[in-house]
Amino acid sequence: MKKNLVILSGAGMSQESGLKTFRDMGGLWEQYDVTEVASAEAWEKTPELVMRFYNQRRKQLFEAEPNAGHIGIAELEKWYDVKIVTQNVDDLHELAGSSSVLHLHGELRKVRSTIDAGLVYKMDNWELKFGDLCELGSQLRPHIVWFGEAVPAMQDAIPIVQKADILVVVGTSLAVYPAAGLINYVQPKTPIFVIDPERPTIHKKNVTYIQKKAGEGIKELKLKLEKHK
């Protein structure tokens, strides 16, 4: 039976694919706080701004491809039962071939109804417009968990982490809650590998740090995992 290998991934995972974080986007967005483009309040006050922000991010995603880190993680399925819990809203893990990906904060390539959160649609282009409606006739919005909104996927993420035989943290400093709290659900003796150039401190035992970006870090991870097969 394959061991359960759980990946917690964040923004650093996708930077090598050219996807920028909010603070890296520059230009027009330098004058705004992230809550001004990523909250329900912002959608009520300045929906045009929010729409433009997510269209720009989505356009960037439609032009991006998985990097060596995404591909390396997908390849781990040959030897492990790999489950990915990601804070990222891109679908680069899936495009690389990973078969089990849980998105904590929503998915950029999807939109949903503003009156029924259960009505979710996948987009085949990057531009969402006012007048694009769900089947009930309401405006569609980005399928994103905005600041101040609940993170329903946490209830699915917790048991995944609890069952991990090996935990890998890549591209996230685990500073954003509630996602950061997932590390507290790992079993005491579970080995943890942290891949990040900045070496975020994880207050757990059995932690191995790989101070590299995702692509190179996953390569090194594969070598280290030989000892845990």
C-alpha positions as CSV (number, residue, x, y, z in Angstrom):
1,M,0.0,0.0,0.0
2,K,1.3,3.5,-0.9
3,K,2.1,5.9,1.9
4,N,-0.1,9.1,2.1
5,L,2.0,12.0,1.0
6,V,0.3,15.4,1.6
7,I,1.4,18.6,0.0
8,L,0.5,22.0,1.4
9,S,1.3,24.5,-1.4
10,G,1.2,28.3,-1.6
11,A,2.1,31.2,-3.8
12,G,5.8,30.3,-4.1
13,M,4.7,27.1,-5.9
14,S,3.5,29.1,-8.9
15,Q,5.9,32.0,-9.1
16,E,8.2,30.0,-11.4
17,S,5.3,29.7,-13.8
18,G,5.2,33.5,-14.0
19,L,2.2,34.0,-11.7
20,K,2.6,37.1,-9.6
21,T,1.3,37.6,-6.1
22,F,-0.9,40.7,-5.5
23,R,2.1,42.6,-4.1
24,D,4.2,41.8,-7.2
25,M,1.6,42.9,-9.7
26,G,2.6,46.6,-9.5
27,G,1.2,49.2,-11.9
28,L,-2.4,50.0,-11.3
29,W,-2.6,47.8,-8.2
30,E,0.1,49.6,-6.2
31,Q,-2.3,52.1,-5.0
32,Y,-4.7,49.6,-3.5
33,D,-4.8,47.4,-0.5
34,V,-5.6,43.8,-1.2
35,T,-8.9,44.0,0.7
36,E,-10.0,46.7,-1.8
37,V,-10.0,44.1,-4.6
38,A,-10.6,40.8,-2.7
39,S,-13.5,41.2,-0.4
40,A,-17.3,41.1,-0.5
41,E,-17.3,44.7,0.6
42,A,-15.2,45.7,-2.4
43,W,-17.5,43.7,-4.7
44,E,-20.4,45.8,-3.4
45,K,-18.6,49.1,-3.5
46,T,-16.4,48.9,-6.6
47,P,-17.4,45.8,-8.6
48,E,-15.7,47.1,-11.8
49,L,-12.4,47.3,-10.0
50,V,-12.7,43.8,-8.6
51,M,-13.8,42.4,-12.0
52,R,-10.8,44.1,-13.7
53,F,-8.4,42.7,-11.1
54,Y,-9.6,39.1,-11.4
55,N,-9.7,39.3,-15.2
56,Q,-6.1,40.4,-15.2
57,R,-5.1,37.5,-13.0
58,R,-7.1,35.1,-15.0
59,K,-5.6,36.3,-18.3
60,Q,-2.2,35.7,-16.7
61,L,-3.2,32.2,-15.7
62,F,-4.5,31.3,-19.2
63,E,-1.0,32.1,-20.5
64,A,0.9,30.2,-17.8
65,E,2.1,26.6,-17.7
66,P,3.1,24.2,-14.9
67,N,6.7,24.5,-13.8
68,A,9.1,21.8,-12.8
69,G,7.8,21.8,-9.3
70,H,4.2,21.1,-10.3
71,I,5.4,18.3,-12.7
72,G,7.7,16.8,-10.1
73,I,4.8,16.6,-7.6
74,A,2.6,14.9,-10.1
75,E,5.3,12.3,-10.7
76,L,5.3,11.4,-7.0
77,E,2.0,9.7,-7.6
78,K,4.0,6.8,-9.0
79,W,5.2,5.9,-5.5
80,Y,2.8,7.7,-3.1
81,D,-0.9,8.4,-2.6
82,V,-0.5,12.2,-3.1
83,K,-3.1,14.6,-1.8
84,I,-2.5,18.4,-2.4
85,V,-4.1,21.1,-0.3
86,T,-3.3,24.4,-1.9
87,Q,-3.8,28.0,-1.0
88,N,-3.4,28.8,-4.7
89,V,-6.3,29.7,-6.9
90,D,-4.6,28.5,-10.1
91,D,-5.0,25.0,-11.6
92,L,-1.4,24.4,-12.4
93,H,-1.2,21.3,-10.2
94,E,-4.1,19.7,-12.2
95,L,-2.6,20.8,-15.5
96,A,0.7,19.1,-14.5
97,G,-1.2,15.8,-13.9
98,S,-1.9,15.8,-10.1
99,S,-5.2,13.9,-9.5
100,S,-6.2,15.0,-6.0
101,V,-6.1,18.8,-5.4
102,L,-8.2,20.6,-2.8
103,H,-8.3,24.4,-3.3
104,L,-8.8,26.2,0.0
105,H,-9.3,29.7,-1.4
106,G,-11.3,28.9,-4.6
107,E,-10.4,28.6,-8.2
108,L,-9.6,31.4,-10.6
109,R,-10.7,29.6,-13.7
110,K,-14.2,29.2,-12.2
111,V,-17.0,31.6,-11.5
112,R,-20.2,31.2,-9.4
113,S,-23.6,32.6,-8.9
114,T,-24.0,35.6,-6.6
115,I,-27.3,34.1,-5.2
116,D,-26.4,30.4,-5.0
117,A,-22.8,29.5,-4.2
118,G,-23.5,26.0,-5.4
119,L,-23.8,27.1,-9.0
120,V,-20.2,27.0,-10.2
121,Y,-19.0,27.2,-13.8
122,K,-15.7,26.7,-15.4
123,M,-14.6,29.5,-17.8
124,D,-13.2,28.8,-21.2
125,N,-11.8,32.3,-21.6
126,W,-10.2,34.8,-19.2
127,E,-12.8,37.6,-19.3
128,L,-15.8,37.7,-17.0
129,K,-18.2,40.6,-17.8
130,F,-21.1,42.3,-16.2
131,G,-24.2,40.7,-17.7
132,D,-22.7,37.2,-17.6
133,L,-25.4,35.4,-15.6
134,C,-26.0,32.1,-13.9
135,E,-28.9,29.9,-14.8
136,L,-31.0,31.7,-12.2
137,G,-30.4,35.1,-13.8
138,S,-27.9,36.5,-11.2
139,Q,-24.5,38.1,-12.0
140,L,-21.6,35.7,-11.9
141,R,-18.6,36.5,-9.5
142,P,-15.1,35.0,-9.2
143,H,-15.2,31.6,-7.5
144,I,-12.8,32.9,-4.8
145,V,-12.8,32.9,-1.1
146,W,-12.5,36.6,-0.3
147,F,-11.2,38.2,2.9
148,G,-13.8,37.9,5.6
149,E,-15.5,34.9,4.0
150,A,-15.6,31.4,5.5
151,V,-13.2,28.8,4.1
152,P,-15.5,25.8,3.8
153,A,-12.8,23.5,2.3
154,M,-11.0,23.6,5.7
155,Q,-13.3,20.8,6.9
156,D,-12.1,18.6,4.1
157,A,-8.4,19.6,4.5
158,I,-8.1,18.7,8.2
159,P,-8.7,14.9,7.8
160,I,-6.3,14.9,4.8
161,V,-3.5,16.3,6.9
162,Q,-4.4,14.1,9.9
163,K,-3.8,11.0,7.7
164,A,-0.5,12.1,6.2
165,D,2.4,9.7,6.5
166,I,4.7,12.4,5.1
167,L,3.9,16.2,4.9
168,V,5.5,18.6,2.5
169,V,5.1,22.3,2.8
170,V,6.1,24.2,-0.4
171,G,6.0,27.8,-1.3
172,T,4.1,29.0,1.7
173,S,5.2,30.6,5.0
174,L,2.0,29.3,6.6
175,A,1.3,32.8,7.9
176,V,-2.3,33.2,6.6
177,Y,-5.1,31.7,8.7
178,P,-7.0,29.5,8.8
179,A,-4.8,27.6,6.3
180,A,-1.7,28.1,8.5
181,G,-3.5,26.1,11.3
182,L,-3.4,22.9,9.2
183,I,0.1,22.2,10.3
184,N,-1.3,21.6,13.8
185,Y,-3.2,18.5,12.7
186,V,-0.2,16.5,11.5
187,Q,0.5,13.5,13.6
188,P,3.5,13.9,16.1
189,K,5.8,11.5,14.4
190,T,5.0,12.4,10.8
191,P,8.1,13.7,8.9
192,I,7.7,17.2,7.5
193,F,9.7,18.7,4.6
194,V,9.6,22.4,4.1
195,I,10.6,23.7,0.7
196,D,11.2,27.5,0.6
197,P,14.2,29.8,0.1
198,E,13.2,31.9,3.1
199,R,13.1,28.9,5.5
200,P,9.8,29.6,7.4
201,T,10.1,28.3,10.9
202,I,7.8,25.3,11.7
203,H,7.5,24.6,15.4
204,K,7.3,20.9,15.0
205,K,9.6,17.9,15.4
206,N,10.9,15.9,12.4
207,V,11.3,18.9,10.2
208,T,13.7,18.9,7.2
209,Y,14.3,22.2,5.5
210,I,15.1,22.5,1.8
211,Q,16.0,26.2,1.1
212,K,15.3,26.2,-2.6
213,K,12.6,27.4,-4.9
214,A,9.8,24.9,-5.8
215,G,11.4,23.4,-9.0
216,E,14.8,22.6,-7.5
217,G,13.3,21.9,-4.1
218,I,11.0,19.1,-5.4
219,K,14.0,17.5,-7.1
220,E,15.9,17.4,-3.8
221,L,12.7,16.2,-2.0
222,K,12.6,13.1,-4.2
223,L,16.1,12.2,-3.2
224,K,15.3,12.6,0.5
225,L,12.1,10.6,0.2
226,E,14.1,7.5,-0.9
227,K,14.8,7.0,2.8
228,H,11.0,7.0,3.6
229,K,9.8,4.4,1.0
